[in-house]
Amino acid sequence: MRTMPKISEAEWEVMKALWEKSPLTANEIVETLSKRTSWQRETIRTLINRLVQKKAVGFQQEGRQYHYSPRVGEAECIKEETRSLLRRFGGTSIEPMLAAFVEERRLSPEQIERLKQILEGAQPDTNRRQRKHNP
């Protein structure tokens, strides 16, 4: 399993732009993020370069232009961020955390239905422990 790069909050904005559409040139990324943020051109270019160094973003050179694309998927980055969050909170109950996520954002009926399906398919924690100890 490859190690996921640690992506800062600002770098996430660049990644979101690339996940929405790619490949993009640096100027296209700047144009996209200028509509969402108050960041300067050089700030955005610095973020792109950091993501290239972290191997989260790759590029293809075409003439004098570089076309950037994500090298990591949105879903895998979200999973890694979730794992990191759970590690930081350790033994804390997940219920308050899950409730906070749900309450923070209004969910569509489709999203609520999907969450119900996920929860219905989840095994209680005690069953998972028993399966690990009793194969």
Secondary structure, 3 states (H helix, E strand, C coil): CCCCCCCCHHHHHHHHHHHHCCCEEHHHHHHHHHHHCCCCHHHHHHHHHHHHHCCCEEEEEECCEEEEEECCCHHHHHHHHHHHHHHHHCCCCHHHHHHHHHHHCCCCHHHHHHHHHHHHHCCCHHHHHHHHHCC
